[in-house]
Amino acid sequence: MLIDYVSVPGTFFDNEELNLLTTASLAAMQAANPGAAWDVRRFRPNLVIETPPGVAGQIEQGWIGQTLQIGEATLQISAPTPRCGMTTRPQGNLPFDKTILRTIVRDADQNLGVGAHVKVAGRIRAGDLVEMLD
């Protein structure tokens, strides 16, 4: 019997060098499923980008193919981040919650956040401006 695994059974990995997630996306998911704990720790982003008031929805999905400048670093946004069962697992004080992934599948085509590759390495600090270069 031949079985094909994307990763070693029981392990999890990220698809891209970096994972970015906006506060607008988290707020959109919270609005879609207010009973769930949409704590950022469930999604393990490398960078959480705080969006200005009034910015709503999964805005980073529109960044795919674009280049961002954050601090001294330049990032190429490469792909949406597909989510898996890892998001439902208990972590710290966060309980198991299968509605997390069900909501992402239903309302976000199973994607939450975006992947990025480093074009120019550099220091990124909390509070740095995020600018679209393209």
MARVEXKOL-696109 format. One line per 10 residues: number of its first residue (from 0); their letters; for each residue z, y, x of C-alpha. Coordinates in Angstrom, 3 decimals. Each point is the difference from the previous one (the first is absolute). Layout:
NUM = a = Z,Y,X ~ ...
% end
This chain:
0 = mlidyvsvpg = 0.000,0.000,0.000 ~ -1.014,3.399,1.364 ~ 2.163,3.024,-0.885 ~ -0.954,3.530,1.042 ~ 2.772,2.561,0.592 ~ -0.491,3.678,0.757 ~ 3.332,-0.079,1.837 ~ 2.580,-2.587,0.934 ~ 1.571,-1.299,-3.244 ~ 3.226,1.867,-0.780
10 = tffdneelnl = -0.923,3.026,2.130 ~ -1.360,3.410,-0.895 ~ -2.119,2.474,1.934 ~ -1.666,3.349,-0.482 ~ -3.783,0.372,-0.010 ~ -0.315,3.224,1.984 ~ 1.616,1.672,3.013 ~ 1.835,2.483,-2.217 ~ 0.912,0.129,-3.650 ~ 0.304,3.362,-1.777
20 = lttaslaamq = 1.545,0.547,-3.409 ~ 0.432,3.252,-1.940 ~ 2.892,1.063,-2.159 ~ -2.588,0.675,-2.743 ~ -0.970,-3.685,-0.038 ~ 3.611,-1.108,-0.206 ~ 0.583,2.459,-2.850 ~ -3.082,-1.318,-1.836 ~ 1.276,-3.567,0.246 ~ 3.477,1.093,-1.097
30 = aanpgaawdv = -1.543,1.660,-3.061 ~ -1.978,-3.166,-0.791 ~ 3.089,-2.209,0.301 ~ 3.156,2.121,-0.218 ~ 2.301,-3.023,-0.193 ~ -0.854,-1.162,3.530 ~ 1.484,1.182,3.295 ~ -2.986,1.607,1.775 ~ 1.878,0.376,3.252 ~ -2.311,0.708,2.953
40 = rrfrpnlvie = 1.639,-2.842,1.983 ~ -1.876,-2.524,-2.175 ~ -3.323,1.181,1.432 ~ 0.799,0.370,3.736 ~ -2.218,3.043,0.698 ~ -0.174,1.402,3.495 ~ -0.323,3.485,-1.474 ~ 1.156,1.375,-3.338 ~ -1.897,3.179,-0.813 ~ 1.818,2.411,-2.275
50 = tppgvagqie = -2.451,1.540,-2.419 ~ 0.352,3.537,-1.359 ~ 1.252,0.573,-3.550 ~ -2.759,-0.493,-2.556 ~ -1.894,-2.594,2.051 ~ -0.079,-3.196,-2.035 ~ -1.365,-3.509,0.185 ~ -1.197,-2.104,2.872 ~ -1.606,2.830,1.907 ~ -0.210,-1.876,3.285
60 = qgwigqtlqi = -2.606,-2.343,-1.514 ~ -2.366,2.976,0.164 ~ 0.634,0.331,3.726 ~ -1.768,-3.249,0.941 ~ -2.681,0.725,2.582 ~ 1.600,3.358,0.845 ~ 1.811,1.152,3.129 ~ 3.539,1.401,-0.125 ~ 1.823,2.103,2.556 ~ 3.749,-0.552,-0.057
70 = geatlqisap = 1.914,1.723,2.750 ~ -1.797,-0.789,3.262 ~ -1.619,-3.198,-1.362 ~ -3.375,-0.471,-1.657 ~ -0.324,-2.910,-2.434 ~ -3.066,-1.574,-1.600 ~ 0.825,-1.154,-3.533 ~ -1.662,-3.374,-0.260 ~ 0.866,-1.881,-3.184 ~ 2.300,-0.322,-2.978
80 = tprcgmttrp = 3.126,-2.063,0.617 ~ -0.029,-3.106,-2.193 ~ 3.485,-1.063,-1.017 ~ 1.422,-3.506,-0.201 ~ 3.134,-1.831,-1.096 ~ 1.978,1.539,2.871 ~ 0.487,3.089,-2.180 ~ 1.935,-2.066,-2.558 ~ 2.472,-1.557,2.431 ~ 3.613,1.089,0.300
90 = qgnlpfdkti = 0.579,2.342,2.943 ~ 3.408,1.364,0.837 ~ 1.462,1.076,-3.330 ~ -3.397,-0.140,-1.763 ~ -0.205,-2.928,-2.433 ~ -2.886,-2.405,-0.532 ~ -2.376,1.672,-2.466 ~ -3.303,-1.600,-0.977 ~ -0.907,3.053,-2.107 ~ -0.636,2.001,3.188
100 = lrtivrdadq = -3.106,-1.969,0.974 ~ -1.107,-0.425,-3.618 ~ -0.003,3.789,-0.382 ~ -1.927,0.523,3.234 ~ -2.602,-2.578,-1.077 ~ -0.308,1.429,-3.518 ~ 0.081,3.723,0.777 ~ -1.240,0.272,3.589 ~ -2.500,-2.849,0.432 ~ 2.626,-1.753,2.185
110 = nlgvgahvkv = -0.067,2.832,2.581 ~ 2.799,2.355,0.946 ~ -0.412,2.222,3.038 ~ -2.772,-0.021,2.591 ~ -0.590,-1.471,3.418 ~ -0.853,2.103,3.020 ~ -1.148,-0.373,3.581 ~ 1.029,2.323,2.803 ~ -2.939,2.056,1.296 ~ 2.090,2.259,2.239
120 = agriragdlv = 3.531,-1.052,0.903 ~ 2.681,2.636,-0.165 ~ 3.509,0.828,-1.084 ~ 0.749,0.162,-3.733 ~ 3.247,1.587,-1.142 ~ 1.689,0.202,-3.384 ~ -1.259,3.111,-1.761 ~ -3.359,0.179,1.835 ~ -2.900,1.422,-1.987 ~ -2.568,-2.509,-1.256
130 = emld = -3.548,1.400,0.148 ~ -3.325,-1.511,-1.055 ~ -2.545,0.558,2.786 ~ -3.161,-1.159,-1.805
% end
